[in-house]
């Protein structure tokens, strides 16, 4: 039993499974975009929703200071304390992704 039941276990398992199939099938040595496209194909075959090359704006206060392009984004709906106001998630502020 996991220490925290965040409702994401099944989705996490499926996404990691897709990534492992890509890794085990293609092996090392290809360009990054080949692995990205292969993972996108695996996610589509698994009928998981995803967005490829998703632009995310970076804001400092009211000013947009940049854009990060995510290779792949698997959206999820959370009905856990994490989705409630006041819950702190490292790397996220006000629904915006911040670089490490």
N, C-alpha and C positions, 0 to 999 in steps of 0.2 A: 504494500500500500504506500503511495507517495506521501511525503511529509505534508505537502500542501495540495489539496485538490482544487486546482484553478480552472477546471473544465477544459483545459487545453491538451490533456494527455493524448487523446486519440488523434487530434490534428497534428500535434508534434510528432507522434509516432509515424503518421502517414508521410509527413514532409521529410523526416529523416530517412524513412524507407525509400522515398524517391531519390534523395541525394545519394544514398548508398548504392542503389541500382546504377546510377550514372557513374559513380566512382568505380564500382566493380566491373562495369562493362567497358568503359573507355580507358581506365587506367591513367597513368601520368603522362605528361608531355605535350598536351594539346594547348591551344590558346584559350584564354579565359572565356571568350565569347562562345566557343564550342561547348564548354561545360554549361554555360548559362542557357544556351538554346536547348541542350539535351535535358537539363533540369526542367525547363519550361515544358518540353514535350512530355516528360514523366508526370509533371503536375497535371497537365491536361488529360493524359491517359487515366490518371487517378480521379479525374473529375473534381479536382480541387480548384477553387477560384484563385486567381493570381493576377498580378499586373507586372509586366516586364518593362524595364527602363522607366520607372515611375519617378517623375520630378517631384521633389519635396522642397518647399521654400523654407529658408532659415530666416528667422526674425530676431531682432534685438529690439525689444519694446515694439514700437509701431513701424520700425524700419526693416525692410527686407534687405538682408545683408549677403544673401547668396542662395544657391540652389544645389541640392545634392540629388544625384540620379541614383536611385536604388536599382540594382540589377533585377531583383525579383522581390515582390511584396505579396505575401499571402495574408489577405485581410481576415480579421476574425471579430466576432461579436463576443463581448465579455459580459456576463452577468455575475461579476465577482466584486470583491472590494476594490480591485484594481481599476474597475471602470467607474467607480464612484468618485465624486469630487473630493479632493484632499489626499488621495492616494498618490504617493510619490513613486515614479518609475524612472530608474536611471536612464539617461539619454533622451527622455521625453519631457518637454515643458509645454503645457498648454496645447497638447495635441500636435506639436511640431517636433520633428526629429532633429536632434542636435548631434553634431559629430563628436567623437571621443577626443 
